[in-house]
Amino acid sequence: MSRSELLVGDDGRARCGWIGDDAEYRRYHDEEWGTPLHGDQRIFEKISLEGFQAGLSWITILRRRPGFRAAFDGFDIDTIAEYDATHVERLMLDARIIRNRAKVLATIGNARVVRAMVADDPGALDRFVWSFAPPADGRPRPRTWSDVPAVTPESEALSAALKKLGFRFVGATTMYALMQSAGMVDDHLEGCWRAA
C-alpha cells in the first residue's frame, strides 16, 4: 500500500488519506464516516446534504453544515415539507448554504415524500434506506482508494427506488456516498485505525 493511501496523525493513528491535513475532515473521519446512522430525520438530513454535495467537495458541505441546519430548521421533515415560495427565496439569499435553486426545491420535495412515507409508519425512511445495505462481509476491506467503488449495484438500486418514490438529487454515486457516510458500508482502508 502506498504511503499516500494512509496518513499518520500527530496522535500516532493511521487514517484514510482523504482527510489530508484538515481538522474538520479528521473529526468527521474519526467520529462519523462509516458509523451506522439511523433515524428518519438524520437519514433525511444526510440525503439532503449529499444532494447539495453533488458536483462539489464534501468538505464544502461539511463546513457549511451548521448553516444548513440553521437555514433548514434542523432538517425537521414536517417543517420543510411546509416550505413555500417565500422560504425558497429566503434560502436563495442565505450565504450559509449552497444557493442552488434546484437543490433547494429538491430538498423541499424530498421532505414532502418523506413526510408521507413516515406519517403512519415512523422509521419507514430509515428501514427503507438500510434495506439496500450490502452484506457486511460482501467484499474485502479496501487496501487502496482504487479498491473503493463510486457506484455499486446496491447504490444503483437505492437510487432507482428513491427516484420511483419521487426523490430528486439521489443519483447512484450520491447514494454510494450516503452509504459510506451513514455506515451502510465501511470503506475505511486496511490499516486505518477506524477499520472494523
Secondary structure, 3 states (H helix, E strand, C coil): CCHHHEEECCCCCEEEHHHCCCHHHHHHHHHCCCCCCCCHHHHHHHHHHHHHHCCCCHHHHHHHHHHHHHHCHHHCHHHHHCCCHHHHHHHHCCCCCCCCHHHHHHHHHHHHHHHHHHCCCCCHHHHHHHCCCCCCCCCCCCCCHHHCCCCCHHHHHHHHHHHHHCCCCCCHHHHHHHHHHCCCCCCCCCCCCCCC
